[in-house]
Amino acid sequence: MKGKHILVGVTGSIAAYKTATLVRALVRKGAEVKVVMTDKAKEFITPLTLATLAKNPVLVDFFDPTDGRWNSHVSLGEWSDLYLIAPATANTLAKMADGVADNLVCTTYLSAKCPVWVAPAMDLDMYRHAATQRTLERLRQDGVHIIEPTDGELASGLVGKGRMEEPERIADAVEAFFAQGQPLSGKTVLITAGPTYEKIDPVRFIGNYSSGKMGFCLAEACANRGARVELISGPTALSPQHPAIHLTRIESADEMLQAAQAIFPKADICIMSAAVADFKPVSTAASKIKRKDSRLQLELQPNPDIAATLAKLKRPGQITVGFALETDHEETNALDKMARKQLDYIVLNSLKNANSCFGYDTNMVTIYDNKGGKTAYTLKSKAEVAEDILNTLLK
């Protein structure tokens, strides 16, 4: 990050104490840092503290009160390679979404031509309130990167989601953002990941062993190269780490299809790595099915074909990638799937390969394209496999 210009905005949250560590971390990574604050932010951390760490004066007002000199939000926006507002209160986020420019932090946002990132910090009820979620979605649509808050103990004494992400993690994400050269800057990538669960009754389901690791690695790889990632995941124990990843959690194939249909039209690339259950029960019992001596028979029906459904919505220039997990006649089945579902690429892996597929941190894949191309790879970590897949697409 040497030579990069990072503008840090600070708003009135108890989490402002973390901004001191964040500024120090960015400076240590080689960035030049300037800080703007709201008037309320001064109640939580002093401008002197941040100015000392940033090695630049901190700006709070539109004009210097000593000589009337104008603190130009336009110049700040032009100077910045990235504008990072951390912490970002619910109040500031709402102002940004509505274009309210009543302080230097918000006015600079409206002038910024660089990427804008925000790290929300608030109580859990405020964060999950419908109004806040609408605000965050509007900002995402405007291209703002949301650094998802974490779970933990909050200033109110409650425990839940709302803590600003730790400064070191934010600084690492900023560094990764600049390190990749941003070949996917301005692009939206839709990724499906994990299993789907199809309910039998309130306590049982039809599913599979997918951990979601491959899809989450792909999401991180795309975000590190500048993409805005829309990640739709079935039930997993994973959470994305990059602020440019927006996670939508679903349970069933129907829910995954509905979410994917809403995002697909605006996606430049769609990578379908989820292990979607092929069948679901015809009916779901309202209460737990009790064990009996006689056999239980379940009638199943096909789930919707997500890849085939999205193919009908595909526009020129859109890239679609599918996955094929096979046990027999691997190549034949993978190529057939790519043709039937009108995919540009398909990634084949096989349960016959040791230490790959479900549950492992490694995978062995072969990538095919619809022009007849084929590239086989050795066993690698799923993070490395994600890079291989992405490098193939970027060619």
C-alpha positions as CSV (number, residue, x, y, z in Angstrom):
1,M,0.0,0.0,0.0
2,K,3.0,2.3,-0.2
3,G,2.0,5.6,-1.5
4,K,-1.7,4.9,-1.5
5,H,-3.9,7.7,-0.2
6,I,-6.5,6.5,2.4
7,L,-9.1,8.9,3.8
8,V,-10.6,7.7,7.0
9,G,-14.0,9.1,8.2
10,V,-14.9,8.8,11.8
11,T,-18.4,9.2,13.2
12,G,-20.0,9.3,16.7
13,S,-19.7,5.7,18.0
14,I,-18.0,4.2,21.0
15,A,-16.2,2.1,18.4
16,A,-14.2,5.2,17.4
17,Y,-11.5,4.1,19.9
18,K,-10.7,1.4,17.4
19,T,-10.0,4.0,14.7
20,A,-6.7,4.9,16.4
21,T,-5.5,1.3,15.9
22,L,-6.8,1.3,12.3
23,V,-5.0,4.5,11.4
24,R,-1.8,3.2,12.9
25,A,-2.1,-0.1,10.9
26,L,-2.7,1.7,7.6
27,V,0.3,4.0,8.2
28,R,2.5,1.0,9.0
29,K,1.5,-0.7,5.8
30,G,2.8,2.4,3.9
31,A,-0.3,4.3,3.2
32,E,-0.7,8.1,3.6
33,V,-3.7,8.7,5.8
34,K,-5.9,11.7,6.4
35,V,-8.8,11.8,8.8
36,V,-12.1,13.6,8.7
37,M,-14.5,13.5,11.7
38,T,-18.0,14.4,12.6
39,D,-18.5,16.8,15.5
40,K,-20.0,14.0,17.5
41,A,-17.0,11.7,16.9
42,K,-14.9,14.2,19.0
43,E,-16.8,13.1,22.1
44,F,-15.3,9.6,21.7
45,I,-11.8,10.2,20.5
46,T,-9.8,13.4,20.1
47,P,-8.6,14.9,16.8
48,L,-5.2,15.3,18.4
49,T,-4.9,11.5,18.9
50,L,-5.8,10.7,15.3
51,A,-3.7,13.5,13.9
52,T,-0.7,12.2,15.8
53,L,-1.1,8.7,14.4
54,A,-2.0,9.8,10.9
55,K,0.8,12.4,10.8
56,N,-1.7,14.8,9.1
57,P,-4.1,17.4,10.5
58,V,-7.6,16.1,11.2
59,L,-10.5,18.0,9.7
60,V,-13.9,18.4,11.4
61,D,-15.5,21.6,10.1
62,F,-16.1,23.0,6.7
63,F,-14.0,26.0,7.6
64,D,-10.9,26.4,9.8
65,P,-12.3,28.4,12.8
66,T,-9.0,30.2,13.2
67,D,-8.6,31.8,9.8
68,G,-11.8,30.9,7.8
69,R,-9.9,28.7,5.4
70,W,-12.2,26.3,3.5
71,N,-11.6,22.6,4.1
72,S,-12.4,21.4,0.6
73,H,-14.4,18.2,0.5
74,V,-13.8,18.2,-3.3
75,S,-10.1,18.2,-2.9
76,L,-10.3,15.4,-0.3
77,G,-12.3,13.3,-2.7
78,E,-9.9,13.8,-5.5
79,W,-6.9,13.1,-3.2
80,S,-8.2,9.7,-2.0
81,D,-7.5,6.3,-3.5
82,L,-10.0,4.9,-1.0
83,Y,-12.4,6.5,1.5
84,L,-13.0,4.3,4.6
85,I,-15.6,5.4,7.1
86,A,-15.0,3.5,10.3
87,P,-17.0,3.4,12.5
88,A,-20.1,4.3,10.5
89,T,-23.2,4.9,12.6
90,A,-26.7,4.1,11.5
91,N,-27.3,7.9,11.3
92,T,-24.3,8.5,9.0
93,L,-25.2,5.5,6.8
94,A,-28.8,6.8,6.4
95,K,-27.5,10.3,5.4
96,M,-25.1,8.8,2.9
97,A,-28.0,6.8,1.3
98,D,-30.2,9.9,1.1
99,G,-27.5,12.2,0.0
100,V,-27.6,14.4,3.1
101,A,-24.5,16.6,3.3
102,D,-24.6,18.3,6.6
103,N,-21.1,17.4,7.8
104,L,-17.6,17.0,6.3
105,V,-17.8,13.2,6.4
106,C,-21.0,13.0,4.3
107,T,-20.1,15.9,2.0
108,T,-16.8,14.2,1.2
109,Y,-18.6,11.0,0.4
110,L,-20.7,12.8,-2.2
111,S,-17.5,14.2,-3.8
112,A,-15.5,11.0,-3.7
113,K,-14.6,9.4,-7.0
114,C,-12.6,6.6,-5.3
115,P,-14.0,3.3,-3.8
116,V,-15.9,3.9,-0.6
117,W,-15.9,1.4,2.3
118,V,-17.9,1.6,5.5
119,A,-17.6,-0.3,8.7
120,P,-20.9,-0.2,10.5
121,A,-21.0,-0.1,14.3
122,M,-24.2,0.0,16.4
123,D,-26.3,-2.0,18.8
124,L,-27.7,-5.3,17.5
125,D,-31.3,-4.1,17.3
126,M,-30.3,-1.0,15.4
127,Y,-28.3,-3.1,13.0
128,R,-31.0,-5.7,12.2
129,H,-33.8,-3.1,12.0
130,A,-35.5,-3.1,8.7
131,A,-34.6,0.6,8.1
132,T,-30.9,0.0,8.6
133,Q,-31.0,-3.1,6.3
134,R,-32.7,-1.0,3.6
135,T,-30.1,1.6,4.0
136,L,-27.2,-0.9,3.7
137,E,-28.8,-2.4,0.6
138,R,-29.2,1.0,-1.1
139,L,-25.5,1.7,-0.4
140,R,-24.5,-1.6,-1.8
141,Q,-26.5,-0.7,-5.0
142,D,-24.6,2.5,-5.1
143,G,-21.3,0.6,-5.1
144,V,-20.3,1.1,-1.4
145,H,-18.4,-1.8,0.1
146,I,-19.9,-2.9,3.4
147,I,-17.5,-4.3,6.0
148,E,-19.9,-6.5,7.9
149,P,-19.9,-6.0,11.7
150,T,-19.1,-9.0,13.9
151,D,-20.8,-10.7,16.7
152,G,-19.8,-10.0,20.3
153,E,-20.4,-8.0,23.4
154,L,-21.8,-4.5,22.6
155,A,-21.7,-1.3,24.6
156,S,-25.3,-1.8,25.7
157,G,-24.2,-5.0,27.4
158,L,-26.1,-7.1,24.9
159,V,-24.4,-9.8,22.8
160,G,-25.0,-10.0,19.1
161,K,-24.0,-8.6,15.6
162,G,-23.1,-4.9,15.6
163,R,-19.4,-4.7,16.7
164,M,-17.2,-2.9,14.2
165,E,-14.8,-5.3,12.5
166,E,-11.4,-5.4,14.2
167,P,-9.0,-2.8,12.8
168,E,-6.3,-5.2,11.8
169,R,-8.7,-7.2,9.7
170,I,-10.0,-4.0,8.0
171,A,-6.4,-2.9,7.3
172,D,-5.6,-6.3,5.8
173,A,-8.7,-6.2,3.6
174,V,-7.6,-2.7,2.3
175,E,-4.2,-4.0,1.6
176,A,-5.6,-7.0,-0.3
177,F,-7.8,-4.7,-2.3
178,F,-4.8,-2.7,-3.6
179,A,-2.5,-5.7,-4.0
180,Q,-4.5,-7.5,-6.8
181,G,-4.4,-4.8,-9.5
182,Q,-8.2,-4.9,-9.5
183,P,-8.9,-6.8,-12.8
184,L,-12.5,-7.2,-11.7
185,S,-13.0,-3.6,-10.5
186,G,-16.6,-2.5,-11.3
187,K,-17.7,-6.1,-11.9
188,T,-20.4,-8.0,-10.0
189,V,-19.9,-11.7,-9.4
190,L,-22.7,-14.0,-8.3
191,I,-21.6,-17.1,-6.5
192,T,-23.7,-19.9,-5.0
193,A,-22.1,-22.1,-2.3
194,G,-22.8,-24.8,0.2
195,P,-25.6,-27.4,0.4
196,T,-29.3,-27.0,0.4
197,Y,-31.6,-28.5,3.0
198,E,-35.0,-29.8,2.0
199,K,-37.3,-30.2,5.0
200,I,-39.0,-33.5,5.7
201,D,-40.4,-32.3,9.0
202,P,-39.4,-29.6,11.5
203,V,-36.3,-31.6,12.6
204,R,-35.2,-33.6,9.5
205,F,-34.1,-32.8,6.0
206,I,-32.6,-34.1,2.8
207,G,-29.2,-32.6,2.2
208,N,-25.5,-33.4,1.4
209,Y,-22.1,-33.1,2.9
210,S,-21.0,-29.9,1.2
211,S,-19.2,-27.5,3.6
212,G,-19.3,-24.5,1.3
213,K,-15.5,-24.0,1.5
214,M,-15.0,-23.9,-2.3
215,G,-17.6,-21.3,-2.8
216,F,-16.4,-19.1,0.0
217,C,-12.8,-19.3,-1.3
218,L,-14.1,-18.2,-4.8
219,A,-15.9,-15.3,-3.2
220,E,-12.7,-14.2,-1.4
221,A,-10.6,-14.5,-4.6
222,C,-13.1,-12.5,-6.6
223,A,-13.3,-9.8,-3.9
224,N,-9.5,-9.6,-3.7
225,R,-9.5,-8.7,-7.4
226,G,-11.9,-5.8,-7.0
227,A,-15.3,-7.5,-7.7
228,R,-18.4,-6.8,-5.8
229,V,-19.5,-10.3,-4.8
230,E,-23.0,-11.5,-4.2
231,L,-22.6,-14.8,-2.3
232,I,-25.7,-17.0,-1.8
233,S,-25.0,-19.8,0.6
234,G,-26.9,-22.7,2.0
235,P,-26.4,-23.7,5.6
236,T,-22.7,-23.6,6.5
237,A,-20.5,-22.7,9.5
238,L,-18.6,-20.2,7.3
239,S,-18.7,-16.4,7.2
240,P,-17.0,-14.2,4.5
241,Q,-14.1,-12.0,5.6
242,H,-13.8,-9.5,2.8
243,P,-16.0,-6.4,3.0
244,A,-16.8,-6.5,-0.7
245,I,-18.7,-9.8,-0.2
246,H,-22.5,-9.5,0.5
247,L,-23.8,-12.8,1.9
248,T,-27.3,-14.0,1.5
249,R,-28.1,-17.1,3.6
250,I,-30.8,-19.5,2.4
251,E,-31.8,-23.1,3.2
252,S,-33.7,-24.7,0.3
253,A,-33.1,-24.9,-3.4
254,D,-36.3,-22.9,-4.0
255,E,-34.9,-20.1,-1.8
256,M,-31.5,-20.2,-3.6
257,L,-33.2,-19.9,-7.0
258,Q,-35.3,-17.0,-5.8
259,A,-32.2,-15.2,-4.5
260,A,-30.2,-16.0,-7.6
261,Q,-32.9,-14.8,-10.0
262,A,-33.0,-11.4,-8.2
263,I,-29.2,-10.9,-8.6
264,F,-28.4,-12.7,-11.9
265,P,-29.5,-9.9,-14.3
266,K,-26.9,-7.5,-12.8
267,A,-24.1,-10.0,-12.5
268,D,-21.2,-10.0,-15.0
269,I,-20.0,-13.5,-13.9
270,C,-22.1,-16.3,-12.2
271,I,-20.3,-19.2,-10.5
272,M,-22.6,-21.9,-9.4
273,S,-20.6,-24.0,-6.9
274,A,-23.4,-24.9,-4.6
275,A,-24.3,-28.5,-4.1
276,V,-28.0,-28.2,-4.6
277,A,-30.2,-31.2,-3.6
278,D,-31.7,-32.7,-6.7
279,F,-34.9,-33.8,-4.9
280,K,-37.2,-32.5,-2.2
281,P,-40.2,-34.1,-0.4
282,V,-43.6,-33.6,-2.1
283,S,-45.0,-32.6,1.3
284,T,-43.4,-31.4,4.6
285,A,-44.9,-32.7,7.8
286,A,-46.0,-29.9,10.2
287,S,-44.8,-31.8,13.2
288,K,-42.1,-34.3,13.9
289,I,-42.8,-37.7,12.3
290,K,-42.8,-40.3,15.1
291,R,-40.9,-43.6,14.7
292,K,-43.1,-46.6,14.0
293,D,-42.4,-50.3,13.4
294,S,-43.6,-50.0,9.9
295,R,-41.5,-48.5,7.1
296,L,-41.6,-44.8,6.3
297,Q,-42.0,-43.9,2.7
298,L,-41.1,-40.5,1.3
299,E,-42.3,-39.3,-2.0
300,L,-39.8,-37.0,-3.7
301,Q,-40.0,-34.5,-6.5
302,P,-37.3,-32.8,-8.5
303,N,-36.0,-29.5,-7.3
304,P,-35.8,-26.6,-9.7
305,D,-32.7,-26.6,-12.0
306,I,-31.1,-23.4,-11.0
307,A,-28.4,-23.3,-13.7
308,A,-30.9,-24.1,-16.5
309,T,-33.3,-21.5,-15.2
310,L,-30.7,-18.8,-15.1
311,A,-29.5,-19.8,-18.6
312,K,-32.8,-18.5,-20.0
313,L,-32.0,-15.1,-18.5
314,K,-28.5,-15.0,-19.8
315,R,-27.5,-11.9,-21.7
316,P,-24.6,-11.5,-24.2
317,G,-21.3,-11.1,-22.4
318,Q,-22.3,-12.7,-19.2
319,I,-20.1,-15.6,-18.1
320,T,-21.6,-18.7,-16.4
321,V,-19.6,-21.3,-14.6
322,G,-21.0,-24.6,-13.2
323,F,-19.6,-27.4,-11.1
324,A,-19.9,-31.1,-11.6
325,L,-19.3,-33.6,-8.8
326,E,-19.1,-37.1,-10.3
327,T,-18.4,-40.7,-9.3
328,D,-18.5,-42.4,-12.7
329,H,-18.0,-41.4,-16.4
330,E,-16.7,-38.0,-15.0
331,E,-15.7,-36.2,-18.2
332,T,-18.7,-37.4,-20.2
333,N,-21.2,-36.3,-17.5
334,A,-19.4,-33.0,-17.0
335,L,-19.4,-32.1,-20.7
336,D,-23.1,-33.1,-21.0
337,K,-24.0,-30.9,-18.1
338,M,-22.2,-27.9,-19.6
339,A,-24.0,-28.3,-22.9
340,R,-27.4,-28.9,-21.4
341,K,-27.2,-25.9,-19.1
342,Q,-25.6,-23.6,-21.6
343,L,-22.5,-23.0,-19.4
344,D,-19.3,-21.3,-20.6
345,Y,-17.2,-23.3,-18.2
346,I,-17.6,-26.3,-16.0
347,V,-15.4,-27.4,-13.1
348,L,-15.2,-31.1,-12.6
349,N,-14.2,-32.9,-9.4
350,S,-14.5,-36.5,-8.5
351,L,-15.2,-38.4,-5.3
352,K,-12.7,-40.9,-6.5
353,N,-9.9,-38.4,-5.8
354,A,-8.5,-38.7,-2.3
355,N,-8.6,-35.7,0.0
356,S,-10.9,-33.6,-2.2
357,C,-14.5,-32.5,-2.5
358,F,-16.8,-32.5,0.6
359,G,-15.3,-31.5,3.9
360,Y,-11.7,-31.2,2.8
361,D,-9.6,-28.0,2.5
362,T,-8.1,-29.4,-0.7
363,N,-9.5,-30.2,-4.1
364,M,-8.5,-31.6,-7.5
365,V,-10.3,-30.2,-10.5
366,T,-10.4,-30.1,-14.3
367,I,-11.8,-27.0,-16.0
368,Y,-13.5,-27.3,-19.3
369,D,-14.8,-24.6,-21.6
370,N,-17.5,-24.6,-24.3
371,K,-14.9,-24.1,-27.0
372,G,-13.3,-27.5,-26.3
373,G,-10.6,-26.4,-23.9
374,K,-9.5,-28.5,-21.0
375,T,-7.0,-27.9,-18.1
376,A,-6.4,-30.5,-15.4
377,Y,-4.8,-29.5,-12.1
378,T,-3.1,-31.4,-9.3
379,L,-4.4,-31.6,-5.7
380,K,-4.3,-28.1,-4.2
381,S,-5.9,-26.1,-1.4
382,K,-9.3,-24.8,-2.2
383,A,-8.0,-21.2,-2.0
384,E,-5.5,-22.1,-4.8
385,V,-8.2,-23.9,-6.8
386,A,-10.3,-20.7,-6.6
387,E,-7.3,-18.7,-8.0
388,D,-6.9,-21.3,-10.9
389,I,-10.6,-20.9,-11.8
390,L,-10.5,-17.2,-11.6
391,N,-7.3,-17.0,-13.8
392,T,-9.0,-19.2,-16.4
393,L,-12.0,-16.8,-16.5
394,L,-9.8,-13.7,-16.7
395,K,-8.0,-15.0,-19.8
